[in-house]
Amino acid sequence: MGDKSKIEWTDATWNPWQGCTKVSPACEHCYMFTDMRRYGRDPSVVRKSADGTFFLPLKRRRTGEYAIPPGSKVFTCSWSDWFHDRADAWRPKAFSIIQERPDLTFQIVTKRTERIEECLPPDWGAGYPNVWLIATVENQQWAEKRIPELLRIPAAVHGLSCEPLLGPISLAAEWLFDGCPASQSLQWIIAGGESGPGARPMHPDWARGLRNQCQNFAVPFFFKQWGEWLGALQDGAVDLCNISDGPVRVGKKAAGRSLDGRTWDEFPIEVSLAR
């Protein structure tokens, strides 16, 4: 974690606190728990990061340049959840750091959408222009809970992280279509399969279903990866192996991230808060 990231949809990661607790099926094989244990730490203990990490967006190199360059997208709390209740004491200061870097886009991904409203700073108003609020939605059950909770909060960009995608998701039209100036809608959707130990397969039609819904409503779509598994209806399956009865575990790199012959690397365009 730090000023650079290999995650395809961001440029850097920032973790003002670390550790989390599991709240839904998407958490089952979370990489943070594996990584924390590798370092000999209890991943269920939420702790404030050392100052060098907590204040990373404000950190400068010896040249005077910021460690995270202007214009970067920053995945915020990749090793925790921004709205975890055990981080309540540190969040106000973290929000003030966000305000000090208006030249960065902070991508806040959360599974705790029910807590967003009570955790916002007093001056949130129509949303900070440099903050994207993104809910993790792994299947229909969690879509129906988290999306309405997300969309009731004003934000410059509302997004979904459907990774790991564990089932088909049907998005209601009112979630996708900005029907009037005062309405809230989704402006970005990320989808991807699960990787790492214990990864669960993702059916290709689940990814295509989200992609097609995004195309129908002109919502930017980002396909991050297939994950560990390759299926018969998936790009590259015929070239890599003979699949007849079901998906085969080939690894994240071999499975790739091409969907129907191309990569999908779409991002939200700049959204006016006065729409």
N, C-alpha and C positions, 0 to 999 in steps of 0.2 A: 504494500500500500504506500502511496506517496504521490510524487509529482508527475508520474507517468503511469499509464495503464495499458494492458494488452486487451482489455475489454473493448469490443468493436464499436460500441455506441457511445464511448466516452473518451476523454483524453487523460484524465487524472482521477485519483481517488483521494478522499479526505475522511479520516475517521477520528472525530473529536472524542469519541468513546468507543469502546470495544466490548464484545460479549452480548449475548442475546438469549431469549427463551423462545421455544417453539410454540406456534399458535395455530398452524394449519398444515395440511399435507405437503405443501410446497417446502416446508422447513425440514422435512424428514431427513434428507441427505445434504443439508447445507454445508458448503465447503468451509465456512468459518469454523464450525465445530471441529472438523478434521484438522484444520490448520492450527487452531488454538491448542489442541491436544498435542500436536507435534512440537509446539513450543513449551509444553509442560504447564499450560494454563487451563483453568476451568472455564470453558466457553459460556457457561450459564451465568457467570458473574459479570455484571456490567460495571466497567470501571472507566473512569476518565483517563484519556490518553495523556502521556507526558506532554509538557508544554511545546516541545518541538513539533509534535504531531498536532496537538490541539490548535495551535496558531499557524499551521502550515500555509493557509492562503495568504497570510501576511508576511511570511518568511521571505527574506531576500538573500540572494547569493552575494559573493564578494564583489561581483561586478555591479551590484546595486539592482539588478534585475530580479523580478519576483521568481520564486521557485516554480510557481504555476504561472505560465505566461498569460498575458491578456488574451481574451478570446477563447480560452479553453472551456470545455465542458467538464464538470467535476461531479463524479458519482459520489454522493454524500452518504456516509455511514454504510460503506460496503461490508463492514464487519459488525454491524449492529442494526438498530432501527432508530431513525431520528426521533420517533415519537414514543419510544420505550419509556415507561413510567419511571424507571430507575435512573433516567437521564434528565429528569425534570429540573434538577438544580443547575445543570450545566448548559441547558439549551438556550436560555436568554443570551448568554455571552456568545454562543455559537451563532445565533441569529445576528448579533451585532457584527461579527466577523464577516458574515455574508454581505451585510450592508457596506462594509468597508472595501469590498471588491465588486463593485457594480460591473466591472469589465469581464467577470466570469459568469458562467451559467451553472448554477448548482442544481443537479438532478437528485431530488430527494425521493427515494424509493421506499415505500412503507407497506407493511401488512396490517398496520394499526390505524386504519382510516377512521375508526370511531373516535380516536383521540386527537385528530388533527385540529379541530376547532378550538378545543380547550388549551391547546399548546401553542397557539399562534401568538406572536408579539402584539402589543396594543396598536402598533402602527401598520399592521398588515394591510388594512384597507382592501383594495381590489387585488391585492397580491403583490409581492415584490417582483419587479420586472425581470429579475435575473434568477428566479426560482421556478423550476418545473416540479409540480407535484405528480408523482407516479405511484400508482397502486399495483402491488403484485396480485395477479388474478390467475389462478392455475386451472380452474374449471368453472362450470356454470354456477355451482353453489356459491363460490366465493365472488364470482362476478356480480351476482344479484345482491350480495351484501355490500361489497366494497365500492363498486362503481357509484351507486347513489350517494354514499357517504363522501366519496372523493369529489363528486361534481357539485355538491352543495357548498364547497369551499371556493371562493374566488381565487383564481391563479392565472398567471401569464400563460401557462401551458398545463393541461391535464393529460396524463399519459397512463398507459398500462404496460406492465412488464408481465407478459404471459410466459414466464420461464421459471421453473419447468412447466411446460404445458402438459397437463395430466388428463385432459379430456376436451371434447369439443366445447366451444363457447359461441353462443348466439347473442349478439349485441343488439340491444333494443335501439330502434331508430332514434329515439330521443337522446340516447347517449352519444350518437355519432353526428347528428345533424344540428347545427346551430341555427335554430329556427327563428330566433328573434334576438335583438341586441342584448337583452338581459339574460339570455339563456346560457347555460354552461354545457360544454360538450367536450369530447375527447379530441385531442389534436395529434396524438402519437400513439402507436402500438408497437411494442417489441414482442416477438415470439421466439421461442427456442426450446429445444429438447434438453434433457438433463444429462450432465456429464459427471464423471467421478465414480467412486465406489458405490454400488447399489443403484446405479442410474436406471430409471424406468423408461421404457420405450415410448416414443411419441408417434402416433399414427400420422402419416403424411396429410391425410384429409383434415386433421385438426388445424395444421398450419395453413393449408390452402383455404380453409374456411375463413380464418381470420383475414388472410390476405385479400380474399375476394370481397369481404365486407368492407375492408378499408378502401379498396378500389371503387366500390359502388358509391361511397360517400366522400371520396377524395381525402381520406385520412392517411398521412404518411405511415408507411409500414416498414419495420426493420426486422429482418429475419437473421437472428444471431447465429444459430447453429442447429444441426440435427441432434447433437449429443453423441452418445456412445453407440447408438444403434443405427443399422441400415435396414430398410424394408424394401419389399418388392416394388412398391409404388413410388419409390424415392429416387431422386437423381443419382446416377452413378451405380445403381444396384446391379445392373447387368454386367458392368465392367469389372466390378470388384469381386462378386461372388454369385453363386447360383442360389438364389433365395426362392423357396417354394412355399414353405409352410408358415413363415413368420419372420420377424426381424432377427438379424444376426448382429452380435456385438463385434464391431470392427474398430472402435476407438473414435474419439472426437475428430482427430485430424483426418482420418480416412473417410468418415461420414460427411465431413465438409459442411458447407452452409449455402449451397446452391439449391434454389427452389424453382422447379420448372425451367431450368436452363439459364438462370441468372441469379445474381445476388440482389438482395433487396436492402439497400442502405439509405432509406429515406428518413429525413429529419423534419421536424416542424419548421415551417417558415416563421419569421418573426410575427408574433401575434400582438395586436394592439389591445391594451387593457381597456380602451374606451369603446370597444365594439358594440 
